[in-house]
Amino acid sequence: MSKDILIFDGHLDLSMNAMEWNRDLRWTVEDIRNSEKGMADKPDRGRGTVSFPAMRRGNIGICVATQIGRYVKRGNSIPGWNSPEQAWAHTQGQLAWYRAMEEAGEMVQIRNGKQLHQHLDNWSANPGRAPIGYILSLEGADSIISPDHLGRAYDYGLRAIGPAHYGPGTYARGTDSTGGIGVKGRELVREIERLGMILDATHLSDESFRETMDLFHGPVWASHNNCRVFVPHNRQFTDEQISELISRDSVIGAALDAWMLVPDWIRGKSDPGTREVTLGLVVDNIDHICQLAGNSLHAAIGSDLDGAFGLEQSPRDIDTIADLQKIPGLLRERGYKEDDVKNIMSGNWIRFLHKNLVKE
């Protein structure tokens, strides 16, 4: 595999894996899997794909790394915390883990354009050895207790936020739910814009997507979202939604979760081998976005690997996240030129951030 192309992964739940799965991401993937043998508390035990050594081996030198803490109201069967204060506190524990990884020399947070430029120079000079750069994002906004808490989060380096995750949330409706953003959602969206943060359109219901796009005038991306033309489910974007994002100069990261790559996937029963789930299907989604755009400037990678799934729900031709390096070859086989390949693997995220992060 070629290691010459820098990969920017637009969505990795690193702190969730560390804090909820109890994975030390400084270990190799093999060591993490071995440590989980015999565990049955989560379906992906012993099947993880992400660690810092694997990222370094795959030249994944920069990523969008998440905090996540879902608040669910009484009677909601979706797993989550019973109060927004608990959810907030959970995200603060995740933040503490990122800080510890910075102190250990494993990661470096990127808050502005100057730091982005410095990190890219450092990684280029020391590929696989420099700290892995990360932009901090919040997946689902339910842990944001008040607008003041969003300001606090901005101060500690949060630069992107998705208003919704799964189901009905405080600020927006997410995957597998319907409805708009409501009064609190409009207040949140206005505060995101005032702070100059990036709004992540991933997981928004169709109605919430439309209302958010009508209200928000700041930078928008979709960190990990595939195309509804291939999988007819509300989690995926319609061509109309993709075109809307393209018109706003957004970037859309293709995700590797099998149920987002093939229709009618049944969690715990379907198998990547028998369902022919391959990286080629990821490239199908990338290519579809490029065809709608007429260029390669809006498609990227947002793998979501180890986002509560492992090998049992990943393309069969990957073993670890390092295998993202197979995607450039697949793109070349479809006629993508080298500049296009570089755009998709890292350049588009970098260009977007250079444009939309504060300079200092």
URQUI-V485355 format. One record per residue. N is the residue number from 1. RES is the residue in three letters. PHI is phi in whole degrees, -180 to 180 (* if undefined). PSI is psi in whole degrees, -180 to 180 (* if undefined). Layout:
n = <N/N>
res = <RES/RES>
phi = <PHI/PHI>
psi = <PSI/PSI>
This chain:
n = <1/2/3/4/5/6/7/8/9/10/11/12/13/14/15/16/17/18/19/20/21/22/23/24/25/26/27/28/29/30/31/32/33/34/35/36/37/38/39/40/41/42/43/44/45/46/47/48/49/50/51/52/53/54/55/56/57/58/59/60/61/62/63/64/65/66/67/68/69/70/71/72/73/74/75/76/77/78/79/80/81/82/83/84/85/86/87/88/89/90/91/92/93/94/95/96/97/98/99/100/101/102/103/104/105/106/107/108/109/110/111/112/113/114/115/116/117/118/119/120/121/122/123/124/125/126/127/128/129/130/131/132/133/134/135/136/137/138/139/140/141/142/143/144/145/146/147/148/149/150/151/152/153/154/155/156/157/158/159/160/161/162/163/164/165/166/167/168/169/170/171/172/173/174/175/176/177/178/179/180/181/182/183/184/185/186/187/188/189/190/191/192/193/194/195/196/197/198/199/200/201/202/203/204/205/206/207/208/209/210/211/212/213/214/215/216/217/218/219/220/221/222/223/224/225/226/227/228/229/230/231/232/233/234/235/236/237/238/239/240/241/242/243/244/245/246/247/248/249/250/251/252/253/254/255/256/257/258/259/260/261/262/263/264/265/266/267/268/269/270/271/272/273/274/275/276/277/278/279/280/281/282/283/284/285/286/287/288/289/290/291/292/293/294/295/296/297/298/299/300/301/302/303/304/305/306/307/308/309/310/311/312/313/314/315/316/317/318/319/320/321/322/323/324/325/326/327/328/329/330/331/332/333/334/335/336/337/338/339/340/341/342/343/344/345/346/347/348/349/350/351/352/353/354/355/356/357/358/359/360>
res = <MET/SER/LYS/ASP/ILE/LEU/ILE/PHE/ASP/GLY/HIS/LEU/ASP/LEU/SER/MET/ASN/ALA/MET/GLU/TRP/ASN/ARG/ASP/LEU/ARG/TRP/THR/VAL/GLU/ASP/ILE/ARG/ASN/SER/GLU/LYS/GLY/MET/ALA/ASP/LYS/PRO/ASP/ARG/GLY/ARG/GLY/THR/VAL/SER/PHE/PRO/ALA/MET/ARG/ARG/GLY/ASN/ILE/GLY/ILE/CYS/VAL/ALA/THR/GLN/ILE/GLY/ARG/TYR/VAL/LYS/ARG/GLY/ASN/SER/ILE/PRO/GLY/TRP/ASN/SER/PRO/GLU/GLN/ALA/TRP/ALA/HIS/THR/GLN/GLY/GLN/LEU/ALA/TRP/TYR/ARG/ALA/MET/GLU/GLU/ALA/GLY/GLU/MET/VAL/GLN/ILE/ARG/ASN/GLY/LYS/GLN/LEU/HIS/GLN/HIS/LEU/ASP/ASN/TRP/SER/ALA/ASN/PRO/GLY/ARG/ALA/PRO/ILE/GLY/TYR/ILE/LEU/SER/LEU/GLU/GLY/ALA/ASP/SER/ILE/ILE/SER/PRO/ASP/HIS/LEU/GLY/ARG/ALA/TYR/ASP/TYR/GLY/LEU/ARG/ALA/ILE/GLY/PRO/ALA/HIS/TYR/GLY/PRO/GLY/THR/TYR/ALA/ARG/GLY/THR/ASP/SER/THR/GLY/GLY/ILE/GLY/VAL/LYS/GLY/ARG/GLU/LEU/VAL/ARG/GLU/ILE/GLU/ARG/LEU/GLY/MET/ILE/LEU/ASP/ALA/THR/HIS/LEU/SER/ASP/GLU/SER/PHE/ARG/GLU/THR/MET/ASP/LEU/PHE/HIS/GLY/PRO/VAL/TRP/ALA/SER/HIS/ASN/ASN/CYS/ARG/VAL/PHE/VAL/PRO/HIS/ASN/ARG/GLN/PHE/THR/ASP/GLU/GLN/ILE/SER/GLU/LEU/ILE/SER/ARG/ASP/SER/VAL/ILE/GLY/ALA/ALA/LEU/ASP/ALA/TRP/MET/LEU/VAL/PRO/ASP/TRP/ILE/ARG/GLY/LYS/SER/ASP/PRO/GLY/THR/ARG/GLU/VAL/THR/LEU/GLY/LEU/VAL/VAL/ASP/ASN/ILE/ASP/HIS/ILE/CYS/GLN/LEU/ALA/GLY/ASN/SER/LEU/HIS/ALA/ALA/ILE/GLY/SER/ASP/LEU/ASP/GLY/ALA/PHE/GLY/LEU/GLU/GLN/SER/PRO/ARG/ASP/ILE/ASP/THR/ILE/ALA/ASP/LEU/GLN/LYS/ILE/PRO/GLY/LEU/LEU/ARG/GLU/ARG/GLY/TYR/LYS/GLU/ASP/ASP/VAL/LYS/ASN/ILE/MET/SER/GLY/ASN/TRP/ILE/ARG/PHE/LEU/HIS/LYS/ASN/LEU/VAL/LYS/GLU>
phi = <*/-71/-113/-82/-101/-67/-111/-113/-93/-81/-162/-138/-88/-66/-69/-62/-64/-70/-91/-103/-92/58/-104/-85/-72/-80/-75/-71/-59/-61/-65/-63/-61/-62/-68/-103/-60/88/-78/-135/-75/-137/-65/-101/-58/75/-129/-65/-129/-118/-156/-62/-60/-68/-62/-65/-63/-91/57/-94/-93/-156/-154/-96/-111/-104/-108/-153/-154/-84/-99/-123/-75/-56/95/-84/-83/-69/-61/173/-90/-85/-150/-64/-66/-65/-63/-59/-61/-63/-66/-72/-64/-64/-60/-61/-66/-59/-62/-64/-70/-66/-63/-81/81/-89/-136/-142/-82/-113/-111/-148/-63/-63/-66/-61/-62/-63/-65/-62/-64/-66/-67/-62/-79/-136/-61/82/-122/-71/-58/-76/-79/-143/-103/-85/-131/-111/-92/84/-98/-65/-80/-81/-69/-156/-55/-61/-67/-66/-63/-62/-64/-60/-63/-89/113/-66/-121/-142/-153/-101/-62/-133/-126/-97/72/-77/-111/-66/-110/-162/-95/-113/-53/65/-141/-130/122/-95/-94/69/-64/-63/-64/-65/-62/-64/-61/-64/-71/-58/-67/-61/-79/77/-85/-88/-95/-94/-79/-57/78/-66/-63/-58/-69/-67/-59/-63/-66/-66/-63/-69/-92/-90/-119/-94/-73/-126/-135/-126/-66/-155/-150/-108/-107/-68/-62/-96/-129/-77/-141/-64/-68/-97/-88/-73/-60/-64/-67/-61/-64/-61/-66/-59/-64/-98/61/-82/-123/-121/-91/-76/-99/-105/-67/-58/-69/-93/-111/-132/-74/62/-72/-114/-60/87/-121/-68/-129/-59/-71/-69/-90/56/-86/-133/-63/-60/-71/-62/-66/-57/-68/-60/-63/-62/-65/-63/-67/-64/-79/80/-162/-106/-93/-129/-104/-158/-111/-137/-60/62/-60/60/-88/73/-149/-134/-59/-66/-141/-121/-53/-69/-96/-123/-112/-135/-61/-60/-74/-58/-68/-78/-65/-55/-65/-65/-66/-63/-62/-92/96/-73/-78/-62/-63/-65/-60/-65/-57/-70/-79/-161/-61/-69/-61/-64/-59/-59/-71/-59/-78/-114/-81/-60/-72/-117>
psi = <138/137/12/-12/126/135/133/112/120/-1/110/127/63/-48/-32/-44/-39/-44/-30/-34/-9/47/126/104/-1/-16/163/160/-41/-43/-40/-44/-44/-36/-18/6/134/-12/142/16/-21/145/-20/13/133/9/15/163/-8/133/165/-44/-38/-39/-43/-40/-32/8/38/86/-3/145/167/118/140/158/150/129/98/133/130/135/158/133/-12/126/-7/135/140/-176/152/-2/152/-28/-39/-43/-43/-47/-36/-43/-29/-32/-39/-41/-41/-35/-43/-42/-40/-37/-32/-45/-30/-4/14/-31/162/130/140/117/-20/173/-37/-44/-35/-47/-43/-42/-44/-39/-43/-43/-39/-36/-27/58/133/-6/-29/159/145/127/145/142/128/131/152/120/105/131/8/-20/-7/104/-37/167/-34/-38/-33/-39/-40/-42/-41/-41/-33/5/4/126/-11/151/136/124/-27/160/-115/143/-170/125/-180/-37/-20/166/138/-159/137/27/169/158/170/-164/-17/-177/-49/-37/-41/-39/-43/-46/-41/-37/-37/-45/-42/-38/-11/26/164/131/126/115/-6/141/-9/136/165/-44/-41/-36/-49/-46/-38/-45/-35/-32/-36/135/7/-167/136/136/172/103/-35/93/134/-170/131/-20/-26/-37/105/76/149/-14/-23/160/139/164/-35/-42/-42/-44/-37/-45/-41/-42/-22/13/36/168/140/121/126/132/156/5/126/-37/-15/0/-27/144/157/33/136/112/130/-11/-45/154/134/-31/-53/-28/3/47/113/169/-21/-33/-33/-44/-32/-44/-42/-47/-38/-42/-42/-39/-41/-37/-28/13/-178/23/1/-4/146/-168/129/74/-38/18/140/29/61/22/161/-143/-27/-12/33/161/140/-17/22/147/-43/174/-22/-24/-2/-20/-7/-21/-41/-42/-38/-37/-42/-38/-26/6/8/132/166/-39/-38/-43/-44/-37/-49/-39/-25/-32/-36/-43/-43/-45/-45/-44/-38/-34/-34/-12/149/149/-36/*>
